[in-house]
Structure formats: structure tokens, C-alpha cells
Amino acid sequence: MSIYLDHAATTPLRREALEAMLPYLGEQFGNPSSPHAWGRRARAALDEAHERIAAGLGCGPREVVITSGGTEALNLALKGAAWAGKARGHRILTTKVEHHAVFHPLQHLEKFGFEVVELPVDRYGRVDSDEVEAALTERTILVAIGHANNEVGTVQPVAEIVRRVRASGPKGCLVAVDAVASAAYLPVDVTALGCDLLAIAAHKFEGPKGAGALYLRAGTHILGQLQGGTQERYRRAGTENVAGAVGMAVAFDLAVAEREATARRLRRARERLTAALTAVEGVEPTGHPKNRLPGLASVIAREVEGASVVVKLDLEGVAASVGSACTTGSAEPSHVLTAMGYPEEEARGALRFSLGRATTDAEIDEAVDTVPRIVAASRAAAAALAAERASTTVGAGVEAGSAVAGR
Ligand SMILES: *Cc1c(COP(=O)(O)O)cnc(C)c1O
């Protein structure tokens, strides 16, 4: 048995996208900036990719900048907006639960004198739009917010936050949305959301890795972050990844068309998996119970290390995660769970199971059967080990208290 339940880290490349890409990795190798036939064919493919992505976002093709992925789109949005807005102010609002692709560019901007305010979230990881409104000042130039959290699945009230910024914020204050985790599962119509900037990444919706896009509202000025040629209307220099753009456009088109059906199926599957997991003693769900990504089940299993459960699951052929793939390997507990109020020792028991469109019903049945059993076994093993340690330490008459406390 092998079941991939880590679609929040990345998804498989879907067949239709792969097939659409192949010609541009082969005989259609032209540079879209070249005036000859090879170049014109590549240009036509790239133009079509812009149109398809724009259709999925509900914007015009000129409002789409194709990038090398979510991280680059977010760097362009945040740094570009900050430097373009510098004359009006230096204050940037965000939340405590953002992805590192939002946090780290903002932390970088702090080195250059920008003030970054990280707003708190509630127990479910949601930011209160009243708090966003209250934090706006005349010098606020940017609000950066993740549409859905990639660790606990919580969806933020983006449209409401945008309304508050328009109503109470200074003129020219931009709202940038990280929709990388949500684009496959929730509507990301930029008119409905009302934002100025929005980032997506192809590999989170069964497109290729190394391709992403930034929606940039017409008339919005941001400073380019890559200087060189005139590609992407001067907003992103460098010869375009034509195959990547084509694959992303096909995958996005299909993801948007199938979104509702995918979400409905995954929601039921996730509810079943969450119910089976939380039936295990000491396991509780994390994130918002209703406002959440349909296919992301996140829990905390008390008294165990999530990382060791992930290893056990892997041995059984199940791919899961403790949280963000980008922070795996760091000893720090998740900043998201910490911001939600979980103490460090509880946050260490975090587990994330992210289903995707490619997850089959048979895999879900198998996961509902296997995963809770392994989590329960891990908890039993951890409890037995703790009891053994406590008794041997007590028997030896040394540091019984610290052995328990340090577990
Ligand atoms: C994956 C992810 C990113 C980073 O996108 P890449 O294309 O991997 O650079 C940013 N934000 C969120 C919420 C993500 O899930």
C-alpha cells in the first residue's frame, strides 16, 4: 500500500498538463521574444497561458505576471509593493500565521526600515478584520494575508479585510493575497476578493514545479525585482519558462472547472479521516472547524512527536507531514500553532494529512483504516516509554521529576 496524503506540500503533475508541456520541451523550443517562426509559436503559447490563467482569476491577461513559483510571485508582490509605496509610508500589516514565503520577504524589508506588524490570530488561526482595521494608519502601504493556511487549513476573511482597508485605510494601501494553498480548492476570483495582488503556484494544483503567477491589478505600480530584458511587460525579466507556463495554464483551467466537485468530494473524505483520527484518545483537531480547506485534516496528538509518527506512517507507505514542508528539519515547533495558543509541547504533536484531487476513494478507505491505528500505536508506545523511564528513574532514586518534565 502506498498513499500520498501530502498534497499541501506538492501535487503530482496531471497528465493533461504534462502532455501540453511536452512540445515546448521538445521541438517547440523557441524564445518567445524572437521574431521568427520558432519565437512566434512560443509567444502564442505564452499569450494563451496568460489568457487561461487570467480567466481562472477573473482578470485580464495583462494583469498576470508569470513567475518561477509561489515564492517568487510573493517576493515580487511584497517587495515590489513596499518599495513602490515607500514615499507614502513604511508600515506593513500581516498576520502571525503566514507562510515563510510571506514572512521572510517581509523580515528582509524590515532591514531597510519598513515596519512590519504581525497581527494575532484566534484559537482557530483566524485573524479578526476589526484588528486589521484598527492597525491601519496613514502610513500603512501594504496588507499581506494568506487566503488559506497551509498547515491547519484555516481560511481568512480576505474579502472582508479588503473592504476594511478600502473603507478605513489610506489611499494607495495595497492588499496582497497568498492564494498558493487555496487556489485549487476555493474560488480565487480577484474581483470578488477585491485584492490588488494575488499569488498562485502551479505545483499546488497539479501543474509543474517552478511555475507560478502573480495577479497585479491594472494601474497598480510595483517595483520589479528582476532586472534584465523586457519580458512580462518589464515586470519580470528573464526568458520565460514556456513549458512551465503552458502546463500551469492547463492545470489551472482544469482545477477551476473541477473545483467544486473536487472540494465536495474531499470535504467528505477529510471529515471521515478527521473523525477517525479524533476518535483516538488524546487526538484533537486543529484549525477552523468550518472555514477551512476541504481536503486538509490537521490534528494534534498529545504526548507524541509528530515527526516520529510521520516516520512510522512512511514505513507503512503513507506520506503525511507535521506541517509546512518548507520548515521540516527545523527543531522549532510550528509558528502557526504557537500563534494559535498551543504550548510548545502540544505543538510538537502536530500532524497534517492533505488530500488532493488525485486521492482515490479506495485510498481514503485505506487511510481511514490505517492512519488512526498507527497514531494510536505511537501514542501507546510513547506512553509505555514514558512510564518505563519514570519507573526506572524513580527506582534509581535520581531526578524523577526532571525525567518526567523533560520528556
Ligand atoms: C507552497 C506555498 C508557498 C510557496 O510556493 P512555491 O511555489 O513552493 O515557492 C507559499 N505560500 C503557501 C501558502 C504555500 O502553500
The ligand as an SDF file (V2000), in Angstrom:
LIG
                    3D

 15 15  0  0  0  0  0  0  0  0999 V2000
    3.6930   26.2350   -1.2020 C   0  0  0  0  0  0  0  0  0  0  0  0
    3.3400   27.5620   -0.6460 C   0  0  0  0  0  0  0  0  0  0  0  0
    4.1190   28.7040   -0.9730 C   0  0  0  0  0  0  0  0  0  0  0  0
    5.3870   28.6220   -1.7800 C   0  0  0  0  0  0  0  0  0  0  0  0
    5.1600   28.3270   -3.1470 O   0  0  0  0  0  0  0  0  0  0  0  0
    6.3610   27.7140   -4.0330 P   0  0  0  0  0  0  0  0  0  0  0  0
    5.7810   27.6340   -5.4140 O   0  0  0  0  0  0  0  0  0  0  0  0
    6.6380   26.3620   -3.4570 O   0  0  0  0  0  0  0  0  0  0  0  0
    7.5040   28.6280   -3.9650 O   0  0  0  0  0  0  0  0  0  0  0  0
    3.6990   29.9220   -0.4760 C   0  0  0  0  0  0  0  0  0  0  0  0
    2.5940   30.0350    0.2900 N   0  0  0  0  0  0  0  0  0  0  0  0
    1.8320   28.9650    0.6230 C   0  0  0  0  0  0  0  0  0  0  0  0
    0.6010   29.1700    1.4510 C   0  0  0  0  0  0  0  0  0  0  0  0
    2.1730   27.7030    0.1640 C   0  0  0  0  0  0  0  0  0  0  0  0
    1.4080   26.6500    0.4990 O   0  0  0  0  0  0  0  0  0  0  0  0
  1  2  1  0
  2  3  1  0
  2 14  2  0
  3  4  1  0
  3 10  2  0
  4  5  1  0
  5  6  1  0
  6  7  2  0
  6  8  1  0
  6  9  1  0
 10 11  1  0
 11 12  2  0
 12 13  1  0
 12 14  1  0
 14 15  1  0
M  END
$$$$
